Amino acid sequence: MAEALISAVLDQLVPFLAEQLSLLTDAENEFRSFTSTLEAIRAVLKDADGKQVQDAYVKRWLDQLKDVSYDMDAVLDEWNTKLGEEESEAEAHEEGKKAEKAILLKKLVCCFRPSSSSHSNPIKQVGVRYHVASRIKELNGRLDRIADEKKRYNFVENPIAIEPVQRETTSFKDISEVYGRDVEKQIVIEKLLRESSKAQKGFEVIPVVGMGGIGKTSLAQLVYNEDVVINHFNKRIWVYATDPFDVVMVARAIAQALHPGDANVIAHWTFQTLLERIDEAIDGKKFFLVVDDVWTDDHRKWEPLEEALRKGALGSRILVTTRKTEVAEMMRAKSNMITLAGLSEEVCWTIFSRLAFSNGDKRDDELEQIGRQIVQKCKGLPLAAKTLGSLMSFKEPTREDWNYVLKSELWELKKFEEQVFIPLMLSYYDLPPLEKRCFLFCSYFPKDHSIGRDDLIQLWLSQGYLSSKRNYWEQGLVCFRNLAKRSLFQDFEEDELGDIVECKMHDIVHDFALFLTENEFFNMKLNGEEIEINKKARHYTLLLENQAQLPSQVYQKKNLRALFVQNMCSSPLSFESLSNSTSSVKTLTLSGCELTHVPENIDKLIYLRYLNLSNNTKLSILPETLCNLVNLQTLKLDGCSDIGRLPKGIGKLASLRHLHLLGSAAQEIPKSLRELTNLQTLDEFQLAPDEKEAMTLDDLNQLNSLRGSIWISGMGKVEDASEAEKAQLKNKGHLDELVLGFGECGDKQATALLEVLQPHPNLKSLLIWDYYGTTAFPSWMISSVNLKRLVLFDCPACEVLPPFGKLQSLESLHIRVMKKVERVGGEFLGIESHAHTTISFPKLKHLRFTELWNWKEWEGSREDSSSTIIMPCLSSLEIEYCDKLEALPNFLRKTPLKNLTTKFCQILEDKRSEYVNVEEVVKILTSESGDGGENAETWRHEERVVLTWPFYISKLHIAIYFLP
């Protein structure tokens, strides 16, 4: 809201006054006056934010204040952009002076070169000074009038918010358990599994009805992932239904679930084709479909999909979650309806207290009494209990802090349509200004959108929320984690290292963010019909479908800051019109919009900081004018599979920090990229074949700010290992993951290359593929003290596995496609013969072997020795396509193994009784054909062993796959 925006503007003004005001002597007093007035207004904003919910006049006053703040931000942007442009010109002139010795050119260079006391061309600067001075004078007048009006409302001043020092907390946990729904869960499962009468045809609908935040989706997720449900149905499908209900989009989502891997093809299917493909895919199959968050009660919209699902086998089910009983009536399923009531106070207290006291705070009786009074205000809503519990975990465990929340005036507000908005408002008000504005920006995403953590940080950066001159990445990570801890994010996805990399927002939380940004963000689905666009908004999110086009108002928007276009129809989006009219835009997301080219006039978007062109598979060329975007910080080209080369002048993008190329075909990265020494993301680097103007490995030398992951492929093209050594990977201490792809090259060449490509000791994940070395792997690999994940993929010449047991931090190891490995012995464990006490693989949790076709023996070493401990943390072992492996080693009996999977390992399948002592087994036989009959092409045996090997194992899950 206003406090967050004004704090962002002041964060820019303060350094501006200190560093650049001397260049604007004509406007010095105006700038100082504006800053002083804005600081005075900020002192009352916390009170104003609270009052605007019920007072329309206060809301209007705040909207005017936000408009002035946005306009000041634009003025600062214009000034800084001009400085950046002219500094680039000055550098170009300086380079020209060095290269050219002609006297005339020297005179020209001297004539236009800026003086040493100025940051920009003094001739051009006169016009810029005048324009900026006149703009700040006009803004000052508007701000003065706003400041005068402030006196009418008798706001209470609050101390200027200071970013708080966070309390010492435990590591973040997503409380994924569902409390208090055991009865409802059992009812749903019984309805799903019960026999259907032969009189019934096709599917049966089960509506789950309840108010927002009551836990409908959580219950559906709980049931959907139950083993007994998984094994009962041939097909399971989950789709999210948007509001307004779009049957084409729902049908497309179902088709994609039924035909995984064909997303690009399905995107171009007509509605009729979608229905036909669904009809074919579920014909005779017992399916379970969840349609989450349905709002429409218009049967005409549901009917076409209903007919396409009729051929499902007897016993098929559709579970629908909705807030409206009319939806159940429309689906003729009211008799089957399950209505969710609020949770009991005791269950809400369980949810609340687990989060509120997650830091280990002592629960004294008085604090618990206050907490229980807070829980009473949750009205049985689990989302409210979760939000308030997360809020209290950030408070000091004192009566004063807890009573402040209990007695807040916000509880008396009557305006909110959703009861859960009040707990969310309390949590929002408790955020520091930075986290407030970062949370509000999440209004930019469509509902139910998967939000990438790194992408979100780059978006925050593009809007100026994070300071590019400080360690903005760490600042963004802390902000993301704190918003997650406060339960404002959910549905977390983790990478192989256990770090949260993706999340979603609950529908109610997304609605709440849009409520707070009503006249700043406009988020709407367009289906070709005329619709009124919010002209006050400066951030547009538009979902196009049914051949809809961008409204003309978008092209006329002169103060647009961010545009997200999701093109859900097959017609390509026109980029030229955007470039001609929306020059103020900072953030532009056009992912998957069927773009065929980027217009030459792209450089008119001079303030652009974030450009997402990912997944435009027909995009093949980027114009050189793209390199004139002096403010561009993030360029996303991942998934642009037709782009072969990048613009030659890409090195001119001095502000570029993140270049995403993963999944693109960009084999020719210009050498000029090596000039971008502040580049932090280069996720894929394909070495070009015999291209003199393309980057080589040694050009990575100066890019020591790289972080995250880098995938280097085509190293077989490197003939001299000394060239690879110049890459100096060991100096890139911010890299977490390194992927090295060699391609066909000789044994000596591959070995020499890998030896010199030693990464920094901070590396956490290493993947080596297509490696043709036969000798031992380099010593640096075995001594990588922080390595948590290691993958060796397609090493056809390797005969002996290295002593990976010495890797002290390794948690995940995957060995895949090693044709010459016949034996894995004690050397793999890395046990020294003279050692007194040895722990091999001390932290390994997940071990996987795939496609070791000639592997016969797996032996341990000194297994009976009490001084040797092997894999004490192992929980998962997968062995796939190793059909000659004869037995498993005895040391596995002493590991805490919970999951053992063998797939297409015929000998192990035949001998499984020798290494599994089963006392209680539940066998489930299913087949790809779905009938479980004798003619099934592929069988899957799943055995749940409640009590098995008599050592550490208390429960083991074994999945054994074999060919008939």
N, C-alpha and C positions, 0 to 999 in steps of 0.2 A: 504494500500500500504506500501511502505518501512518505512515511518515515523511511522506508527502505530506499525509495527512489531518491529522496533528498540527500540521504547519507551517501549514496553513490555519486551524486553530483559534487557534493562537498569534498569527497575523497579525491576528485579530480581538480577541484578549484584550489585546494590548499597547496599542492606542489606547483600548480601553475603560477600562483602568486609568488612563490619563492624562486622559481627558475626562469620564467619566460615573460613576466610582466614588464620587464625593462624594454622589451621589444614593442610594447604597446603603450608608450607614454601618454598618448592621447586619451586612452581609456583606463588609465591606472585607477583613478578615483572611482570610476563607475564599477570596475571589477571589485574593488575593496568594499564599496557600499553594498553591492549585491551579495557578496559573501557574508557580510556582517548581518544583513537583514535575514538571510536564509538561516543563519545560525540561530538567530533569535526565534524564528518561527519553528525551527526543529524542536525547541525546548517544550512546545505544547502539543506536538504531534501525537504522542501516545494517548493523551486525553481526547484529542480530536478524532483519532481513529476509532476509539470506542464509541463516541457519540454519533458518528456518521451513520451507524446502523439504523438508528431510529430518527435521526434529524436530517431531512432532505437538504436543508440549507447548509449544514456543515458538510454534507457530501459534495454539494456543488462547489463550496469553497475549496475543498481538498482537490477536486477535479481541476479547478483553475490553477492551483498550486502545482499540481503534477504537470500540467501543460507547460507552465513556465520553466519547470525543471528540465523537462524533455527538450525544450527549445534551447536552454543554456547548454545542455549536453551536446546539441547539434552545433552550436557556435564553437565550443571547444574542439569538437571533432573536425570542423572545417579548418580551424587554425592549425591544429596538429597535422592534418593531412597536407596542407600547403607547405608546412615546414618539411615534412617527409619528402614531398615531391621535389622541392628545390634542393634539398640535401642530396638526393639521388642525382639530380642534374649536375650539381657541383662535382660530385664524384666522377660522373661520366666525363665532364670537361677536364678534370684533373688527369684521368686516364688518357684522354685524347692528347693532352699536352705532353705526356711522357712518350706517347707513341709517335707523334708527329713532330718533325723538326722544322717544318716549313715556317718561315717568319710570319707570313700572313695568318696562319692558323694560330700561331703563338699569340699574336695580337688579339685575335678574336677570343681566345680562351681567357686572356688577361682582362679583356673588356667585360666579359660576362661572369667571371669568377666572383663569388661573394667575398666580401672582406672578412678578415680573420675575426673581427669583433661581432659579426652577425651570423645568425643561423641560416639566413636565406637571402635570395637575390634582392638587394635593396630597391631595385626599380619595381619589381613585381610586388614587393612588400607594401609599397605605398597604397595600392588599391586594396590589398587585403586588410591593412590596418584600418582604412576608412570604413570598409564594410563591417568589420568586426566591431569597431567603435560605435557605429550607428546601431547595430543590432543589440549591443549590451546596454546602450542608453534606453532603447525601447523596452527591453526586458526589465530593466531597473524600474521603469515607470509602472509596468504591470505588477511587479513584485511589491512595490510600495503601496499600491492600492489594495493588494491582498493582505498586506501587513496591517493596514488601517482597518480593514473589515474584521480582522481577527479579534479586535477589541469587543465586538458585539457579543461574542459567544462565551466570554468569561472562562476560557480554557485554564486548566490548572497546569502550571509548569512542572515538568519533570526534569531531573538531572539528565544531562546528555548521556545517552547510552554508551557505555564502553564495552568493547568485546570482552565478555567474561572469561576468566580462567576456568576451564572446565574442571569439574570435580573428578577426582581419581575414580575411574570406573573399570569394571571388568571388560573383557573383550566382548564385542557385540554379538548378540544371539538373536536370531529370528524366532520368536515364540510361535512355532508352527502348530502346536497342539491345539485341538479343538475341545473346549471344555463344555460340559453340561448338555451334550447332544447325543448321549448314548442311546436314549430311548428313540429319538427321531432317526438316528442312524440305523437302528435295528428295524424300524418300521419301513424305511426306504429300501433296505436290503431285502426284506421279506417281499416287498412289492416287486422288486426287480427279479427275484429268483423263483417266485411262485409259478406254477404251471398255468398256462393260458388255456382257456377252453377252445376246443376246435371250432366253435362257432365264431370266435374272434378271428379276424383276418389282419395279418400284418402286425403292427406295433400297438403298444398301449402307452398312453401318456400319463406321467406322474408329475403334477405341478407342485412346486414348493413355493409357498407364498409367505411374504413377511415384509415388514418395513425396511427401509435402507439401514444398513449397519447391523442387522439382526443376526447375520451369519449364514445366509442362504448359500452363497457361493462356497463358503468354507465347508458346509455340510456336503454339498455336491462334490467338492474335491475329495473329501474324506471317503465318501462312498465310491467314487470313481476309481480310486487307487487301492481299494480293498482287494486282496488276492482272490477271494472267493468270487468277486464280481469280474475281475480280469479273466479268470479261467472259465467263467460261465458263458461269455459272449465271444463270438468270432471276430467282431469288429467293435472297437470303441472309438468314439468321435467326440471331440469337445469343440464347441464354437461359441463365440461371444456375439450376441445380438445387439447392435447399436440402436440408439434412439435418435431419429425415427427408425423403425424397423425396416431393414432393406433385405428383401427375400433373395435378391441376386447375390448380394454380398455373403449372406448366410449359406446359400447354395455353393458359392465358390469356395468358401471355407470348408464345407463338408467334402467337396470334390478333392480339395488339396489333401485333406486327411486320408481320404481313400486312395489317392494316387500320389504318395509322397515322392518327391524328386521331380515332379512335372509342373512345378509352380509357374514357370515361364510360359508353358503351353496353355495351362488352365487359365491364365490371366487373359487370354484372347478368345476363350470359348464364349459363345452366346449363351443366353439364359436357357434356351431350348437344349443346347448341347450339354450344358451342365446337368440339367434334369435327366437327360438320357444316360449320361455317364454314371450318375448316382444310382439310377434305376438298375443299370447293368451290374454295378459293383456290389450292391447289397442283395441282389436277387438270390433267394434261398439262404442267405446268411442271417444268423441271429445277431443283431447289432444293438449297441447301447449308445444313444446319442444324447449328449447334454447340450441344451441351448440355454446359455446363461444370460440373465437380465433382459427378459422380453418385456416390452412395454405395450405393443399394439394389441388391441382386441378386435381388429378388423380381420375377419376370417378370409376375406378375399386375398389378403396379402400372404396368408399362411397356406391357402389351399393348393397352389401348384407344387409346393415342396411336399406337402402331405401326400399327394398322389404319387410323387416320385419315390416315396419311401414305402409304398404299400407292398412291394414284393419281398420285403424282409421276412425271414423265417418266423414261424410262430414262436412267441416268447420274446420278440424284440421289444425294446423299451426306449421311450424318449422322456428324459427328465428335464423339466423346464423350471427355471427360477424366475420369479417375478414379484413385483410389489403390488400387483393388481389381481383381485379375484376374478375380474372380468376376463382376464387372459385364460384362466382355467375354464371358464364357461365357454369362451370362444372355441377352445380345443375339445369341448365336450368331455371334460375330465374332472368336473367339480366333485364327483363322488370319490375320486381318487386323490383329491387334494390334501396336502399336508401343510398346515398353517403353523409357522414358527412363532411361538410366543417369546417374550423376553426371558432372559436367564434369571435364575434366582439371585438374590443379593449375595449369597454365599459363594456361588460360582463366579459372579462378577468380582467378588473380593479376591478369589484365587487368582484370577487373571491380573487384577490390579496389583496385588501384593507381590506377585512374582517379578513384575517389572519395577515397581516402586522401590523394592528392597533388593534389587539385583546387584547393588554395589556392596552388599555385606553389611548394610546399616543395621544397627540393633533395633528391634521392634519393641519399644517400650509401650506400655498399656495406653498412655495418653495419645501417642502418635497413632496407634492403631484405631483408637476411638474416632479421631479426626478423619483418618483414612476411610473408615466405614461410613461416615457421614457423606464423604465425597462420593463413595460408591453408590449410595442411595440415589444420587443425582444422575447416575448412568441410565436409569429407567430400564435396566435389563439388557442394554445394548452392548454386545461384546466389543465392538469397535470403540465405543466411548470408554469402556473400562481399560482397553489396551492403550488408547491415546492418553488418558489421564495417568495411568500407571507409568507410562514412558515420561510424561511431564514431571511427575514427582521424583523420578530417578535423577533429574537434573537439579532438584531443589535440595537445600541442606535439610537434614533430618531434624528440624526444629519446629516447635509449635507455631512460631511466628510465620514461617514460610508456608506451612501446610494450612494454617488458618486463612492466610491471604488467598489461597486458591478456593477454599471452602466458602468464604464470604464475599467472593468477587461479585460485583454488580452485573457481570455478564450473564449470570444465571437467571436474571430477571428479564432478559430480552425476550420479546414475544414474536419478533419478526421472522425468525428463521423457519423455513419450511421443514427442514430436517432437524430433529432434536439433537442429533449428534454434532451439529455445527457448533454448539456452544462449547463442548469439550475441545473441539478442534480450534476454536477461537482462543481459548485459554492457552492451548499449546502454542498457537501462532504468536500470541502476544509475548510469550516468554522467550521467543527467539531473539538473538541479537540482530541488528539491521542487516548484516551480510547474509545470514541464513534466511531472513525474511524475504529478501529480494530473490535469492536463489530458489527458494520454495515457490514463490509466485510465478517465476518463469516457467515452471512445469505446466502451467496453463497452455503453453505452446504446443504440447503434445496432444494427439488425438486420444480419446478415452481408450483404455485397455492397451495402450501402446507399450511395447517393450523399450525401456529406456536404458541405453548403454551408459555405464558410469563415466568412461573416458569421454564419450561423445557429449555428455551433459556438462562436464567440466569445460570442454572446448566451447560449448554454446554459452556458458556463463562468461567465459573470457571474451567472447565476441561482443557481448552486450556491455562490457566494461565493468562487470561486477567484481572481477578479480583483477588485481594489479599486475600488469604484465612486467613491471619493473622489479617486482618482488618474487618470491618463490610461489607463484600462483598455483602451481600444481599441487603442492602440499596443502595450500590454503583450500583448494577445491576438494581435495580428498577428505579433509577434516570436516568441511561443510556437508559433503555427501554422507559421511558416516554419522554425523549428528542428526541429520534429517531422518536417516534410517533408524537410529536409536529411538527417535521420538515417534516411531510407528507411522511416519508420513509416507514411507515407501513400504512395499511388501513384495511377495512372490520373487524372492531373490534367487538369482542364478550365480553359481560359483564356477571359477575356472579350475584347472587341474591342481592349482596350488592352494585352493581353498579361499581365494579372495573373491569378494562379491564384485561381479562385473556387470550385472544387469538386474533390473527391477521393474516393477510396475507401481502404479498408484491405484488405491481402492477407488471405485467409482465415486463414492461419497467424498473422499478427499479431493478428487479431481473437480467435482462440482463445487466444493468449498473454495478451491483456488480460483476457479472461474468467477465465483460470487465476489471474491475480494478484488478481482481485476476486471470488473464488469465493463468499464469503458477504456480498458487498455488492451485486452486480448479478446479476439473474436474467433471462436472455434466452431466450425459448422460444416455439415455435409451438404453438398450441392448435387442435385439429381437432374438438372436441366430446367427446373421451374424457376420462375422469377422469385427472388428473395431479397429482403432488405438487409443490406450490409451495415454494420455499425460503423459510421463514419468517424466516430471519435477514437476508435481503437487504433493502435499503432503496431499491433502484432496480429497477423492473420494466420489462421490454420484452416485450410480449405481442402476438403476431401471430395474429389470429383468422381462422379459415376454417371452411367447412362449417357455417355457422350457430352457431359456437361463441360462448359468452358469457363475460364476465369471471368468473373463479372468485370464489366468495364470500370466499376468504381476502384478496383485494385490498381488498374493502370493509371488512374487519375490521382492516386494517393501520393501526395508530395512529402508526407512526413512518416512514411512507413519505415519501421525499424526491423521487423522480422517477418518472413513469409515462409510458411510450410505448406507445400502442395503435395498431396498424395493423390496420384492419378490412378484410379481404380477402373478406368476404361481404356480401351486399346488405342484411342486417338492420341497422337503426340501433342505435347504442350508447345505452344509458341513462346520462344525465349526472347525474340527480338523486341516485342512490345514491352516486356518487363524492363529490359535494358534501357529502353528509350524514356521510360516515365518514372521509375522507382529508384532514382539515384540516391536516395537517403538510406536505403536498406543496408543493414549491417549483417544480417543473418538470413541466408537463403538456402532452403532445403528443397531440392527437386529430385529426390531419390526415386528411381523407378518410374520416371515420367515419360518414358518412350522418346527421350530426346535423341535427335539424329545429328545435331550439331550445336555448337555454342557460337552465338553471333559475334561478328567482329567488333561490335560496339559494346562488348562486355565491360570495357574499361570506363564506361560512363557510370558504372556502379562503384564509384571511387571510394566510398566509405565501407565497402564490403569487407568483412573480417572472416566470415565463415561461409564457405560454398560447398554444399553437399550435392554432388552429381552422381553418387554411387548407384550401381545397378541399372544404369542406362546402357543396355547391352548393344544398342545400335550406334552409340556415340563413338566415333573413330578419330576425330581430329579436334585438337584444342588450338584456338588462334593465338598468335604471338601477343595480341593485345591483352590477353589475360595477364601477362607479366607486368602490366602497368598498374595493377591493383596494389598500390604501395601499402595498404592497410591489411591485406589478406594474411590471416593467421592460420587458417585451417582449409585445406583442399582435400576433399574426399572423392577419390576415383575408384574405390574398391568395388569390384564386381563389374567394372566397365570392360568387358571381355574383348572389345574390338579396338581399344586404344593401343596403338603400337609404340608411339613415342610421345614425349612431352615437349612443350615449346622450348626452343633453344635458349630463350632469355629467362628461364625460370629462376636463374640466380639473381635476377633483379628484385625478386620478392623478398625484400630484406626483413619483413615482419613475419614471414612464414615460419611457423613452429611445428605444424603437423601436416604431413603429406601421407595420405592413405592410398596404397596401391595394391593391397592384397586382393588377388583374384582378377586383377586387370592383366592386359597383355603388354604392358609397357616394358619392352626389353631395351629400349634406348632412352636412358636417363641422361640428359645433357651434363657435360662436365661442369657447367656453371653452377650446378646444385651444390658443389663442394664449397662454394663461397658462403653458403648459409650455415655458418658455424653455430648458430643458435637453434638449429633444427632439432626437434625433440622426438618426432615420430617419422620413421621411414620403415613401414612394416614389411615391405617387400622390395628386394633389390635383385633384379635379374641382370646378370652379366650379358652384355651384348656381344654377338659374334663379329669380330673384326670391324668394329666401328670406332674410328679414331676420335669422333666427337662425343662418344658416350663415356659415362663414368666407368672407371675400373676399380678394383678393390683398393688400390692405394689411394684413391680419391676419398675414401672414408676416413682418412687419417685425421682430418681436423674436425670431424663431426662427433666430438666427444660429449655433446649434450644429449645424444640419443638415449631414449628411455623406452621402457615397455618391451616390445618384441620386435625383432628383425629377422626376416626370412631371406637368406642369401642363396640364390640358386644359379646353376650353370657354371660351377667352379671348375668343371672339366675343361673349360676354355682357357683357364689360367695355366700357362706352361712353366712359368718361373715362380717358385715358392717365395722368393725374396719379394716379389710384387705383392703377394698376399700378406706377407709379414708387415708391410708398410701400412696395412689397414689399421694396425694397432688396436685390435679389439680389446686388448688387456687394459686399455685406458678408458674404456666406456663403462664406467662404474654404475650407471643408472639403468643399464639393460637388465631386465629380468629373464628374458627368454631369447635364445639364439637357435635358429634353424639353419642348418648347413646342408645344401643339396649339391652333390658333386657331379652327377652324370658320368658317362663312361670315360674313364681315364685309367692309365696304368697303375699298377700296385705302388711303385715307387713315387709316382707323382701324387697319388691320393694320400699316401702316408706323409709325404713331405708337407703337403698343403695343410693337412689336419694338425700337424705338429706346430706350425707357425701361427695357426689361428686361435691361439690361446685367449680365452675371454678373461674378463675381470673376475676376481674371486667372489664378487657379489652375485654372480649369475645363479638363478634359481631353477631354470629349466633349459634343457639341451636336447635337441632333436637332430640326429644325423641320418641322412637317407641317401640311397644310391651311392654307397661308399664301396670302393673296390680294393681297399687295402687288405692285405693278408696277414701282416704282422700285428704285433700287439698295439693296442690303442695308446696314444701319448700319455706320458706320466701326469700331465696337468689335469687330465680327465679324472684320474683316480684320486687326485689331491684337491678336488673342488669341494671346499669345506661347506659351502652353502647350497650345493646342488640338491634340490628336492625332487626333481622329475627328470627322467632320462628315457629317451626313446631311440632305439637303433632300428631303422627301417630299411630293409633291402640292402644287406651287406653280403652279397653273394660269394665273396672270396674268403670271408672270415671262417676259420675252423675252430677257434678256441675263444670262449667268452672271457673277457678281462675280469680281474678280481674286484667286481663292483661291490662286494661285501664290505670293502674298506670305506665306502662313501658314508660318512657319519650322519649326514642330514637327509639322505635319500629316502623318499616316501613312496614314490611310484616309479616302477621300472617296466618297460614294455620292449620285448625283443621280438622283432617281426621280420620274416623272410630272410633266413640264413640257411642256404641250401647245403652248405658243407659241414655244418655242425652235426656231429653224431653223438657226442658225449658231453655232458655237463658234469664236471666233477668238483673236487674240493677247491681247485684254483678259483672257481667262480665265487666262492664264499670269502676269499681273501684272508684265510686263516694262516697265520705264521706258525710254523712247526715249533719254534722255540718260545712262543708266547705262553705265559702262565694262565692268564684269563683273557678270553677273546669273546667279543660280541660281534657277530657277523650280521650285516644289515640291521644295525640297532634301531632304525626308525622306519624301516620299510613296512608299508601298509598294503600296497597293491602291487601284485606281480602278475605279469601277463606274457605268455609265449604264444606266438601266432605263426603258422606256416613254417615250422622247422621240419620239413618233410622227411629228413633222414635222421632225425634225433631218435636215438634208441635208449640211451642210458642217462639217468639222473642220479648221481651219487652224492652222498653227504661226505663229511670228513670229521673224524674223531667224534662221532655222534654220541658215543657213550661216555664221553668225558664230561665231568661235572664242571670243568673250567671253561667249557665252550657253550656259548649261547647263540643260537641261530634264529634270526628273524623273530624276535620276541614281540613284535607289534603287528605281525602279518594278519590281516583280516580278510583279504580277498586274493584268490588264486584262479587265474583263467588260463586254460590250455586249449588252443584251437588249431585244428588242422595239423596235428602232430600224430599221424596215424601209425607211426612205428614205435612210439614211446611205450616202453614195456611196464614201467612201474614208477610210483612216486617214492621219494626218499623218506626214510623213517623219521627224520627230524621234524617233518611236518606235524607229527603227532603231538609235539610239544609246543606248537604255536597256537595262538588264540584265534585260529582260522574260523571265520563265520560263513564265508561264501566260497564254494569250490565249483567251478564251471569247466566242464570238458565238452568240446564240440568237435565232432568228426575225429575222434581218437578211438579207433575200433578196439585196440588191444586193451586200453584202460577201461573201456566199457565192459569188455568181457571179464575183466579181473576186478571190477569195482568192489566186489564183496570182500576182497582181500585187504582193502585199505579203508573200508567203511563198515563199522559194526553197527548195523541198524537195529534198533529195538522197536521204534515206532515210525512207520513210514506212511506218508500219504502220497499215493501215486495219482498223477493227473496226466492223462494221455490226450493230447490234442493233435490236430494236423492242419496243414495249410488249407486243405479242402474243407475243413470245418465239420466233417461228419464223424471223425474219430473211428472210422471203419477200418477193415482189414486192408483196404487198398490205398491207405494213406501214403503219400509219396515221402513225407518226412515226418518222423515222430520226435516228440520232445518229451523227455522224462524229467519230471521235477519231483524231488524227494525232500521233504522237510523232516530233518532229523532232530528230534527233541533231546535225545540223549545219545551220545556217540562216544568217540574216543575218550578213554579214561584219564585224560590229562587236563589241559586248560579249557577244553572246548565244552561249552554248555549248550550251545545251539549252533547248528551248521545247516546252511542252505546249499544243496547240491543240485546243479542243473547239468544233465548229461545229454548231449546231442549225438546221434549216430545215424549212419546210413543203414537202411534196412537190408 
